[in-house]
Amino acid sequence: MPESIPPFLVQFDLQIALLLIGAVLILALMLYNLSKSKKQKKQTTELYGADHSLNKSTGGDPFLGQDASRIEPGLKDGQGQLADDLVTSNGQTPDLATEKKYISKIDPAIDCIVMFRFTMPVRGEDVLMQLQKWPSNEPFRIAVEGYSEAVNDEAKSTWETLDKDHAYRELQVSIQLANRRGPIQADTLTEFFGLGQQLAQVFDAEIEVPPLQDVLELAQDLDQFAVQCDIQLGFSLMANMNSWGTKEIEAALIKEGLKLSREGSHFNFYADETLLFKAQVPSLNYLRDDLQKARIKQVLFTLDVPLVNESFQPFLKMLEIAQTLAQEMDGRLLDDNGQSLEPSAIESILTHLKPIYELMHSRQILPGSPTASRLFN
């Protein structure tokens, strides 16, 4: 009979065998992952070209200043809204014949931006389906843009509002930090970050989220700046003796280039399709009230300073028209305190306007710009 093998040798051989089997399995898994990675890279190269780079358009920190790479030649400036406040694309097929420069609707000057980067291109339609689950009643505007990859020689890689028929490697999702209601609060911002994390999980995306406390401090600073610049100038045209008829005032305002608003509560003065100022008869609506019985003693002129480009010289234009009406209709101009609007008061107003415009320019929030319109809304 053969001699029996000691038990400890049998156990030793078994351990060695198990280690060898484990090593073989690990090696096989590594080779499989390497092969899969090469295959995915080959597919991406064939679809988008060998020069494709995940970060080729992100040459700046989106949280520190306007990134020039966000404003590139695009296909079409499609605009639309998803669930009221969520700014995305209307899904229309771009018209290459009307190609023009795309201007981003996200501005780091007043927006908090969260970046998403995908391993493989993600369809715009799939992203839009996820975004439809987001709340639609936020007081602070949410906007979404994607980096659309070029798939042929005619199309160009560009940032754009989401198009359901396009594929994206990157997304930037923003929420506005402040408006006339005040700065964004921690609970709203936390919810926004949470929605971003959920979106990243759905698409297995890399996500860049700025520190919560830093963003809240930026929102407070932005709100303080807005309070300094949120100036409304106004004066009134008062009848010297007799009151005016409603039709008389309407005809005089229209003659000077003002137009009755759609709701009938005031008259607007435009220059190059830009609203410069308003004229309003207190407590009178020209579309709803009985104009036969009403008599007018006062017309208010108002100018929203941050909403009008200073190049129009809106205050001087408003003053010029009001002075003309005062002469023609036997009236006088009064300030907010009911005092006569003297040349010295006018000069003082012009002097105080200058630092406001300078402050807005220093923050890169230009008067009358879309960014200013959003902030002072």
PAKE-336648 format. One record per residue: residue in three letters; x, z, y of N, C-alpha, C in turn. Coordinates in steps of 0.1 Angstrom, whole numbers, padded with zeros to 4 digits, always signed. Each point is the difference from the previous one (the first is absolute). Example, Ala and Ser with C-alpha at 12.3 -4.5 7.8 and 13.67 -1.06 7.14 Angstrom:
BEGIN
ALA+0132+0078-0057-0009+0000+0012+0009+0000+0012SER-0004-0007+0011+0009+0000+0011-0008+0008+0011
end
This chain:
BEGIN
MET+0008+0000-0012-0008+0000+0012+0009+0000+0012PRO-0005-0008+0011+0008+0000+0012-0001+0013+0007GLU+0011+0003+0007+0000+0013+0008-0011-0001+0011SER-0006+0011+0003-0010+0001+0011+0007+0000+0013ILE-0007-0007+0010+0005-0001+0014-0004+0012+0008PRO+0010+0006+0007-0004+0013+0007-0011-0003+0010PRO-0009+0009+0003-0011-0002+0009+0004-0003+0014PHE+0011+0007+0005+0004-0002+0014+0005-0014+0003LEU+0005-0007-0011+0005-0014+0002-0012-0009+0001VAL-0011+0003-0008-0012-0009+0001-0006+0002+0014GLN-0001+0012+0005-0005+0002+0014+0008-0007+0010PHE+0014+0000-0001+0009-0006+0009-0002-0015+0001ASP-0001-0006-0012-0002-0015-0001-0014-0004+0006LEU-0010+0008-0001-0013-0002+0005+0000+0000+0016GLN+0008+0010+0005+0001+0001+0015+0007-0013+0006ILE+0010-0004-0007+0008-0012+0004-0009-0012+0000ALA-0008-0001-0011-0009-0012-0001-0010+0000+0011LEU-0006+0012+0003-0010+0001+0011+0006-0004+0014LEU+0012+0005+0002+0007-0003+0013+0002-0015+0001LEU+0004-0007-0011+0003-0014+0000-0013-0008+0003ILE-0011+0004-0007-0013-0006+0002-0004+0001+0015GLY+0002+0012+0006-0004+0003+0014+0008-0009+0009ALA+0013-0001-0003+0009-0008+0009-0005-0015+0000VAL-0003-0005-0012-0004-0014-0002-0013-0002+0008LEU-0010+0009+0000-0012-0001+0007+0002+0000+0015ILE+0008+0009+0005+0003+0000+0014+0007-0013+0005LEU+0009-0005-0008+0007-0013+0003-0010-0011+0001ALA-0009+0000-0010-0011-0011+0000-0009+0001+0012LEU-0003+0012+0004-0009+0002+0011+0007-0005+0013MET+0013+0003+0002+0007-0004+0011+0001-0015+0001LEU+0003-0007-0012+0000-0014+0000-0013-0006+0004TYR-0011+0006-0005-0013-0005+0003-0003+0000+0015ASN+0003+0012+0006-0003+0002+0015+0009-0010+0008LEU+0012-0002-0004+0009-0009+0007-0005-0015-0001SER-0005-0003-0012-0006-0014-0002-0012-0001+0009LYS-0009+0010+0000-0012-0001+0008+0003-0001+0015SER+0010+0008+0005+0004-0001+0014+0005-0013+0004LYS+0008-0007-0009+0005-0013+0003-0011-0010+0000LYS-0010+0002-0009-0011-0010+0000-0008+0001+0012GLN-0003+0013+0005-0008+0001+0012+0007-0006+0012LYS+0014+0003+0001+0007-0006+0011+0000-0015+0000LYS+0001-0006-0012-0001-0014-0001-0013-0006+0005GLN-0011+0007-0004-0013-0004+0004-0002+0001+0015THR+0005+0010+0006+0000+0002+0015+0007-0011+0007THR+0013-0003-0005+0008-0010+0006-0007-0014-0001GLU-0006-0003-0011-0007-0013-0002-0011-0001+0010LEU-0007+0011+0002-0012+0000+0009+0003+0000+0015TYR+0010+0008+0004+0003+0002+0014+0013-0005+0005GLY+0008-0005-0009+0013-0005+0004+0011+0010-0002ALA+0013-0005-0001+0011+0009-0003+0004+0008+0011ASP-0004-0003+0013+0004+0007+0011-0009+0012+0004HIS-0011+0002-0009-0009+0011+0003+0007+0013+0000SER-0004+0008+0011+0006+0014+0001-0011+0009+0003LEU-0001+0011-0007-0011+0010+0002+0000+0005+0014ASN+0012+0002+0006+0001+0007+0013+0004-0009+0011LYS-0001-0013-0002+0005-0009+0010-0007+0000+0014SER-0012+0006+0000-0007+0000+0013-0001+0014+0005THR+0006+0010-0006-0001+0013+0005+0012+0005+0006GLY+0005-0007+0011+0013+0003+0006-0001+0012+0010GLY-0011+0006+0001-0001+0011+0010-0008+0012-0006ASP+0002+0011+0006-0008+0012-0004-0014-0001+0006PRO-0011-0002-0008-0013-0002+0006-0005+0013+0007PHE+0007+0011-0001-0005+0012+0007+0007+0002+0013LEU+0010-0007+0003+0008+0002+0012-0003-0009+0011GLY-0003-0013-0003-0003-0010+0011-0005-0012-0006GLN-0004-0009+0009-0005-0013-0004+0010-0008-0008ASP-0003-0004-0012+0009-0008-0008-0003-0015+0002ALA+0010-0007+0005-0002-0014+0004-0003-0008-0013SER+0004+0005-0012-0003-0008-0012-0015+0001-0003ARG-0007+0009+0006-0015+0000-0002-0007-0011+0007ILE+0007-0006+0010-0007-0011+0007+0007-0013-0003GLU-0005-0007-0010+0007-0012-0004-0010-0012+0000PRO+0005-0012-0001-0009-0012-0001-0010+0002-0012GLY-0013+0000+0003-0009+0002-0011-0009-0013-0002LEU-0009+0002-0009-0009-0012-0004-0012+0000+0010LYS-0007+0011+0001-0012+0001+0008-0003+0014+0003ASP-0003+0003+0013-0003+0014+0004-0014+0003-0004GLY-0002+0002-0013-0014+0003-0005-0003+0015+0004GLN-0012+0002+0005-0004+0013+0004-0013+0004-0007GLY-0001+0012-0002-0013+0005-0006+0001+0015-0002GLN-0011+0006-0005+0000+0014-0003-0006+0002-0013LEU+0006+0010-0007-0005+0005-0013-0006+0014+0003ALA-0012+0002-0003-0007+0013+0002+0002+0005+0014ASP-0002-0009+0010+0000+0003+0014+0013+0003+0006ASP+0008+0010-0005+0012+0005+0007+0012-0006-0007LEU-0001-0004-0012+0012-0004-0008+0003-0015+0003VAL+0011-0003+0008+0003-0013+0004+0007-0008-0011THR-0006-0011-0005+0006-0008-0010-0003-0014+0004SER+0002-0010-0010-0003-0014+0003-0014-0003-0004ASN-0004-0011+0005-0014-0005-0003+0000-0009-0013GLY+0012-0002-0006+0001-0007-0012-0001-0015+0001GLN+0000-0005+0012-0001-0015+0002+0013-0006-0004THR-0001-0013-0005+0012-0007-0004+0007-0005+0013PRO+0013+0004+0002+0007-0004+0012+0001-0015+0002ASP-0001-0004+0012+0001-0014+0004+0014-0003+0005LEU+0008-0007-0008+0014-0002+0004+0001-0009+0012ALA-0011-0008+0003+0001-0009+0012-0001+0008+0013THR-0005+0013-0001-0001+0008+0012+0009+0012-0001GLU+0012-0002-0006+0009+0011-0002+0005+0005+0014LYS+0000+0014+0001+0005+0006+0012+0006+0013-0003LYS+0007+0006+0009+0007+0012-0002-0010+0012-0002TYR+0003+0007-0011-0009+0012-0003+0005+0012+0008ILE-0009+0006+0007+0003+0012+0007-0006+0012-0007SER+0008+0009-0004-0004+0012-0008-0010+0008+0008LYS-0010+0005-0008-0010+0009+0006+0003+0015-0002ILE+0012+0002-0005+0006+0013-0002+0011+0002+0010ASP+0000+0011+0007+0010+0003+0010+0005+0014-0002PRO+0014+0001-0003+0006+0013-0002-0002+0009+0012ALA-0002-0005+0012-0002+0008+0012-0012+0009-0001ILE-0010-0003-0007-0012+0008-0001-0005+0002-0015ASP+0007-0006-0009-0005+0000-0014+0010+0007-0009CYS-0005+0008-0010+0008+0005-0011+0000-0010-0011ILE+0011-0004-0005+0001-0011-0010+0005+0005-0013VAL-0007-0004-0011+0004+0003-0014+0004-0013-0006MET+0012-0001-0006+0004-0013-0006-0001+0001-0016PHE-0004-0012-0005-0001-0001-0015+0008-0012-0004ARG+0008+0002-0011+0007-0011-0006-0003-0001-0015PHE-0003-0012-0004-0004-0003-0014+0011-0006-0008THR+0001+0003-0013+0009-0006-0009-0003-0014-0002MET-0013-0003-0002-0004-0014-0001-0011-0003+0010PRO-0002-0012+0004-0010-0004+0010-0014+0005-0004VAL-0007+0005+0010-0013+0005-0002-0010-0008+0008ARG-0011-0004-0007-0010-0009+0006-0008+0008+0012GLY-0002-0008+0010-0007+0006+0012-0014+0005-0004GLU-0007-0008-0009-0013+0004-0005+0000+0014-0007ASP+0010+0002-0008+0001+0013-0007+0002+0012+0010VAL+0008-0003+0010+0003+0011+0011-0013+0002+0007LEU-0007-0010+0004-0012+0001+0008-0011+0008-0008MET+0000-0002-0013-0010+0008-0008+0003+0015+0000GLN+0013+0003+0001+0003+0014+0001-0003+0006+0013LEU+0003-0008+0011-0002+0005+0013-0015+0002+0004GLN-0009-0007-0007-0014+0001+0002-0005+0014-0004LYS+0008+0007-0008-0003+0014-0004+0003+0010+0011TRP+0008-0004+0010+0004+0009+0011-0012+0003+0009PRO+0000+0012+0007-0011+0003+0009+0000-0010+0012SER-0012-0002+0005-0001-0010+0010-0004+0006+0014ASN-0001+0013+0001-0005+0006+0012+0011+0008+0007GLU+0012-0003-0002+0011+0007+0006+0001-0003+0015PRO+0002+0010+0009+0000-0003+0014+0014-0006+0004PHE+0009+0000-0009+0013-0006+0003+0002-0013-0008ARG+0003-0011+0006+0000-0013-0006+0011-0001-0011ILE-0004-0006-0011+0009-0003-0011+0002-0015-0001ALA+0012-0004-0002+0003-0014-0001+0009-0003-0012VAL-0001-0011-0006+0008-0004-0012+0005-0014+0002GLU+0013-0002-0002+0007-0013+0000+0009-0001-0012GLY+0001-0012-0005+0009-0003-0011+0010-0011+0003TYR+0011+0001-0008+0010-0011+0002-0003-0011-0011SER-0005-0011+0005-0004-0011-0009+0012-0008-0003GLU+0002-0002-0013+0012-0007-0005-0002-0015+0001ALA+0010-0008+0004-0001-0014-0001+0001-0005-0014VAL-0009-0009-0004-0001-0005-0013+0004-0015-0001ASN+0002-0006+0012+0004-0014+0001+0007-0003+0013ASP+0004-0012+0002+0007-0003+0012-0008-0001+0012GLU-0013-0001-0001-0009-0001+0011-0004+0013+0006ALA-0002+0010-0009-0004+0013+0004+0012+0008+0004LYS-0002+0011+0008+0011+0008+0005-0003+0015-0004SER+0011+0007-0003-0002+0014-0003-0003+0007+0014THR-0010+0008+0000-0004+0006+0013-0008+0013-0002TRP+0000+0009+0010-0009+0011+0000-0013-0006+0005GLU-0011+0005-0006-0013-0004+0004-0011+0010-0004THR-0012-0001+0006-0011+0008-0005-0003-0005-0014LEU-0005+0009-0008-0001-0003-0014-0010-0012-0003ASP+0005-0009-0008-0008-0012-0005-0002+0002-0015LYS-0012-0001-0004-0003+0002-0014+0007-0010-0010ASP+0003-0012+0006+0006-0010-0008+0016+0000+0000HIS+0005+0009+0007+0015+0001+0001+0006+0011-0009ALA+0012-0001-0003+0007+0011-0007+0011+0006+0009TYR+0002+0013-0002+0008+0008+0009+0010+0009-0008ARG+0012+0000+0006+0011+0009-0005+0000+0013+0007GLU-0005+0000+0013+0001+0012+0008-0014+0001+0008LEU-0003+0013+0003-0011+0003+0008+0004+0010+0011GLN-0006-0001+0011+0001+0011+0010-0014+0004+0004VAL-0003+0013-0002-0013+0005+0003+0002+0010+0011SER-0008-0001+0011+0001+0009+0011-0012+0007+0004ILE+0001+0012+0007-0011+0007+0006+0004+0003+0014GLN-0009-0001+0009+0002+0002+0014+0002+0015+0003LEU+0010+0004+0008+0003+0014+0002-0008+0007+0011ALA-0006-0008+0009-0007+0007+0011-0010-0010+0006ASN-0010+0005+0007-0009-0008+0008-0006+0009+0011ARG-0010-0004+0007-0006+0008+0010-0007+0012-0005ARG-0002+0001-0013-0005+0012-0006+0011+0011-0002GLY+0012-0004+0001+0011+0009-0003+0010-0004-0011PRO+0009+0008-0004+0010-0004-0010-0006+0002-0014ILE+0005-0007-0010-0004+0001-0013+0003+0014-0005GLN-0009+0006-0009+0002+0013-0005+0006+0000-0014ALA+0005+0011-0004+0007+0001-0013-0008-0003-0012ASP-0013+0003+0000-0009-0003-0011-0002-0015-0002THR-0002-0006+0011-0002-0015+0000+0013-0007-0005LEU+0011+0004+0005+0013-0006-0004+0003+0003-0014THR-0003+0012-0005+0003+0003-0014-0009-0008-0009GLU-0013-0002+0004-0008-0009-0008+0005-0014-0001PHE+0005-0005+0012+0006-0013+0000+0012-0002-0009PHE+0009+0010+0000+0011+0000-0009-0004+0001-0014GLY-0010+0008-0003-0005+0001-0014-0006-0014-0005LEU-0007-0007+0009-0005-0013-0004+0011-0010-0003GLY+0011+0001+0008+0012-0008-0001+0006+0003-0014GLN+0002+0012-0003+0006+0004-0013-0009-0006-0012GLN-0013+0001+0001-0008-0006-0010+0002-0015-0001LEU+0001-0006+0011+0002-0015+0000+0013-0003-0007ALA+0010+0008+0003+0013-0003-0006+0000+0002-0015GLN-0008+0010-0005-0001+0003-0014-0007-0012-0007VAL-0010-0005+0006-0008-0011-0006+0009-0012-0003PHE+0009-0003+0010+0008-0012-0001+0015+0003-0004ASP+0002+0012-0004+0014+0004-0004+0010-0004+0011ALA-0003+0004+0013+0008-0005+0011+0009+0012+0005GLU+0011-0005+0006+0008+0009+0007-0006+0003+0014ILE-0001+0012+0004-0007+0004+0013+0009+0008+0009GLU+0000-0004+0013+0007+0008+0010-0010+0007+0010VAL+0000+0013-0001-0009+0008+0009+0008+0008+0009PRO-0003+0000+0013+0008+0008+0009-0004+0015-0001PRO+0008+0009+0004-0003+0014-0001-0013+0004+0008LEU-0009+0007-0005-0013+0003+0006+0002+0007+0013GLN+0009+0010+0001+0002+0008+0013+0005-0009+0011ASP+0010-0009-0004+0005-0009+0010-0010-0009+0006VAL-0009-0005-0009-0011-0009+0005-0010+0007+0009LEU-0003+0013-0003-0009+0008+0008+0006+0002+0014GLU+0013+0003+0000+0007+0002+0013+0000-0013+0008LEU+0002-0011-0006-0001-0013+0007-0014-0003+0006ALA-0010+0004-0008-0014-0001+0004-0003+0008+0013GLN+0005+0013-0001-0001+0008+0012+0007-0005+0012ASP+0012-0005-0002+0007-0006+0012-0007-0012+0005LEU-0005-0009-0009-0007-0012+0004-0013+0004+0008ASP-0007+0010-0004-0012+0005+0007+0004+0005+0014GLN+0011+0007+0001+0004+0005+0013+0003-0011+0010PHE+0007-0010-0006+0003-0012+0008-0013-0007+0005ALA-0009-0001-0010-0013-0007+0004-0008+0007+0011VAL+0001+0013-0001-0007+0008+0011+0006-0003+0013GLN+0013-0001+0001+0007-0003+0013-0004-0014+0005CYS-0003-0009-0009-0002-0014+0005-0015-0004+0000ASP-0008+0009-0005-0015-0004-0001-0006+0003+0013ILE+0002-0010+0009-0005+0002+0014-0011-0011+0002GLN-0011+0005+0006-0011-0009+0005-0001+0001+0015LEU+0002-0011+0007-0002+0000+0014-0014-0005+0004GLY-0005+0006+0010-0013-0004+0005-0003+0003+0014PHE-0009-0007+0006-0006+0003+0013-0014-0006+0001SER-0007+0003+0010-0014-0004+0001-0002-0008+0013LEU-0009-0010-0001-0005-0007+0011-0014+0006+0004MET+0000+0006+0012-0012+0007+0004-0006-0008+0012ALA-0014+0000+0000-0007-0007+0010+0000+0009+0013ASN+0003-0007+0012+0001+0008+0012-0014+0005+0005MET-0010-0009+0000-0013+0004+0005-0011-0002-0011ASN-0004-0013-0001-0011-0003-0010+0006-0002-0014SER-0008+0003-0010+0003-0002-0014-0001-0015-0003TRP+0006-0004-0011-0001-0014-0004-0010-0002-0012GLY-0005-0012-0001-0008-0004-0011+0009-0003-0012THR-0006+0001-0012+0008-0003-0012+0005-0014-0001LYS-0009-0009+0004+0003-0015-0001+0011-0003+0011GLU+0000+0007+0011+0010-0002+0010+0014+0004-0005ILE+0000+0012-0006+0013+0004-0006+0005-0009-0011GLU-0009-0004-0009+0003-0009-0011+0006-0013+0006ALA-0006-0006+0010+0004-0013+0005+0014+0002+0007ALA+0002+0011+0007+0013+0002+0007+0011+0002-0010LEU-0002+0007-0011+0010+0002-0010+0003-0013-0008ILE-0010-0007-0003+0002-0013-0007+0008-0010+0009LYS-0003+0001+0013+0007-0009+0009+0015+0003+0000GLU+0003+0012-0002+0015+0004+0000+0006-0001-0013GLY-0007-0006-0010+0006-0003-0013-0003+0010-0011LEU-0008+0010+0003-0004+0010-0011-0011-0005-0008LYS+0000+0005-0013-0011-0004-0009-0007+0012-0006LEU-0013-0001-0002-0007+0011-0005+0003+0001-0015SER+0003+0013-0004+0003+0003-0014-0012-0003-0009ARG+0003-0001-0013-0010-0003-0010-0011+0011-0001GLU+0005+0013+0002-0010+0011+0000-0007+0002+0013GLY+0004-0007+0011-0006+0001+0012+0003+0012+0009SER+0009+0008-0004+0003+0013+0007+0010-0002+0011HIS+0008-0011+0000+0010-0002+0010+0004-0014+0001PHE+0008-0003+0010+0005-0014+0002+0016+0000-0002ASN+0005-0010-0006+0014-0001-0004+0007-0011+0008PHE+0012+0003+0004+0008-0010+0007+0012-0004-0010TYR+0001-0013-0003+0010-0005-0009+0010-0009+0007ALA+0012+0000-0005+0011-0010+0005+0007-0004-0013ASP+0000-0013-0002+0006-0006-0013-0005+0007-0012GLU-0014+0002+0000-0007+0006-0011+0004+0015-0003THR+0006+0006+0010+0004+0014-0001-0009+0008+0010LEU-0006+0011-0006-0008+0008+0009+0009+0009+0009LEU-0003-0002+0013+0009+0008+0010-0007+0012+0004PHE-0013-0001+0004-0007+0012+0005-0015-0002-0001LYS-0008+0011+0003-0014+0000-0002-0007+0004+0013ALA-0012-0004+0003-0008+0004+0010-0014+0005-0005GLN-0004+0012+0003-0012+0005-0006-0009+0007+0010VAL-0013-0003-0001-0010+0007+0008-0004+0013-0008PRO+0002+0012+0005-0003+0012-0007-0015+0000-0005SER-0002+0004-0012-0013+0002-0006-0009-0012+0001LEU+0006-0012-0001-0009-0012+0000+0005-0010-0010ASN-0009-0005-0008+0003-0010-0010-0007-0013+0004TYR+0008-0011+0002-0006-0012+0005-0008-0008-0011LEU+0000+0005-0012-0008-0007-0010-0012+0008-0005ARG+0000+0013+0003-0011+0008-0005-0009+0006+0011ASP+0006+0003+0011-0007+0007+0011-0008-0010+0008ASP-0010+0006+0007-0008-0007+0010+0008-0003+0013LEU+0004-0012+0002+0009-0004+0011-0008-0001+0013GLN-0013-0002-0001-0008-0002+0012-0001+0013+0009LYS-0001+0011-0007-0002+0013+0007+0014+0007+0004ALA+0010-0003-0007+0013+0007+0002+0007-0004+0013ARG+0005+0009+0007+0008-0002+0012+0014+0006-0002ILE+0010-0006+0005+0014+0004-0003+0007+0004+0013LYS+0006+0012-0001+0008+0005+0011+0015+0000-0003GLN+0004-0002-0013+0014+0002-0004+0003-0009-0012VAL+0012-0006+0001+0006-0007-0012+0014+0005-0003LEU+0002+0004-0012+0012+0006-0005+0010-0011-0005PHE+0012+0000+0004+0011-0009-0005+0010+0009-0008THR+0003-0004-0012+0009+0007-0009+0010-0009-0007LEU+0012+0005-0001+0011-0007-0007+0006+0010-0010ASP+0001-0005-0012+0007+0007-0011+0015-0004+0000VAL+0008+0008+0006+0014-0004+0003+0008-0005-0012PRO+0000+0008-0012+0009-0004-0011-0005-0012-0007LEU-0013-0005+0002-0005-0011-0007+0001-0013+0007VAL+0007+0000+0011+0001-0013+0008+0015-0002+0003ASN+0005-0012-0003+0014-0003+0004+0002+0001+0015GLU+0010+0006+0004+0003+0002+0014+0003-0012+0008SER+0004-0011-0007+0003-0013+0006-0013-0006+0007PHE-0012+0004-0004-0012-0004+0007-0003+0007+0013GLN+0008+0011+0002-0002+0008+0012-0015+0004+0001PRO-0006+0006-0011-0014+0002-0001-0006+0009+0011PHE+0008+0010+0005-0006+0009+0010-0001-0007+0013LEU+0010-0008+0004-0001-0008+0012-0011-0010+0000LYS-0002-0006-0012-0011-0010-0001-0014+0007+0001MET-0001+0011-0006-0013+0008+0000-0002+0004+0015LEU+0010+0004+0007-0001+0005+0014-0004-0012+0009GLU+0006-0012-0003-0002-0011+0008-0015-0004-0001ILE-0005-0001-0012-0015-0004-0001-0009+0011+0006ALA+0003+0013-0002-0008+0010+0005+0000+0000+0015GLN+0011-0003+0006+0001-0001+0015-0008-0012+0005THR+0000-0011-0007-0008-0011+0004-0014+0003+0000LEU-0005+0006-0011-0014+0004-0001-0004+0010+0011ALA+0009+0009+0003-0003+0010+0010-0002-0007+0014GLN+0008-0010+0003-0002-0007+0013-0013-0008+0000GLU-0003-0007-0011-0011-0009-0001-0014+0008-0001MET+0000+0012-0006-0012+0007-0002-0002+0013+0008ASP+0009+0001+0010-0001+0012+0009+0001+0013-0009GLY+0012+0001-0006+0003+0012-0008+0014+0006+0003ARG+0003+0010-0006+0014+0006+0001+0005+0005-0013LEU+0013+0001-0001+0006+0004-0013+0004+0015+0001LEU-0004+0007-0011+0002+0015+0000+0008+0003-0013ASP+0009+0010+0001+0007+0005-0012-0008+0009-0008ASP+0006+0006-0010-0008+0009-0009-0005+0013+0007ASN+0006+0003+0011-0005+0012+0007-0009-0003+0011GLY-0005-0013+0001-0009-0004+0010+0006-0002+0013GLN+0013-0001+0001+0007-0003+0012+0003-0015+0002SER+0001-0004+0012+0003-0014+0003+0014-0004-0007LEU+0000-0012-0006+0012-0004-0007+0010-0006+0011GLU+0008+0008+0005+0009-0004+0011+0013-0007-0006PRO+0007-0008+0008+0012-0007-0004+0010+0010-0006SER+0001+0012+0005+0010+0010-0005-0004+0004-0014ALA-0013+0001-0003-0004+0003-0014+0003-0011-0009ILE-0002-0012+0004+0003-0012-0008+0015-0001-0003GLU+0008+0003+0010+0014+0000-0002+0005+0011-0010SER-0007+0011+0001+0003+0011-0010-0003-0004-0014ILE-0012-0007-0002-0004-0004-0013+0011-0010-0006LEU+0004-0009+0008+0010-0010-0005+0013+0007-0003THR+0004+0010+0007+0012+0007-0002-0001+0008-0014HIS-0012+0006-0003-0001+0007-0012-0002-0009-0012LEU-0003-0012+0002-0002-0010-0011+0014-0004-0006LYS+0010-0001+0009+0013-0005-0005+0006+0009-0011PRO+0001+0013+0001+0006+0008-0011-0008-0001-0013ILE-0013-0002+0001-0008-0001-0012+0003-0013-0007TYR+0001-0011+0007+0004-0013-0006+0015+0001-0006GLU+0009+0007+0007+0013+0001-0005+0001+0009-0013LEU-0008+0010+0000-0001+0009-0012-0005-0008-0012MET-0010-0008+0002-0006-0008-0011+0010-0011-0005HIS+0007-0005+0009+0011-0010-0004+0011+0007-0008SER+0003+0012+0004+0011+0007-0007-0003+0004-0014ARG-0014+0001-0003-0004+0003-0013-0004-0013-0008GLN+0003-0011+0006-0004-0013-0006-0014-0001-0003ILE-0009+0006+0008-0014-0001-0001-0005-0006+0013LEU+0000-0013+0001-0002-0007+0012-0014+0000+0005PRO-0003+0002+0013-0014+0000+0004-0007-0013-0003GLY-0012+0001-0005-0007-0012-0004+0003-0006-0013SER+0010+0006-0007+0004-0006-0014-0010+0005-0010PRO+0000-0007-0012-0009+0005-0011+0003+0014-0004THR+0013+0004+0001+0004+0014-0004-0006+0010+0010ALA+0000-0003+0013-0006+0008+0010-0015+0001-0002SER-0006-0011-0003-0015-0001-0002-0004+0009-0012ARG+0008+0001-0010-0003+0009-0012+0002+0014+0004LEU+0011+0003+0007+0004+0014+0003-0011+0006+0010PHE-0004-0008+0010-0009+0005+0010-0014-0005-0003ASN-0004+0003-0012-0013-0004-0005-0008+0012-0005
end
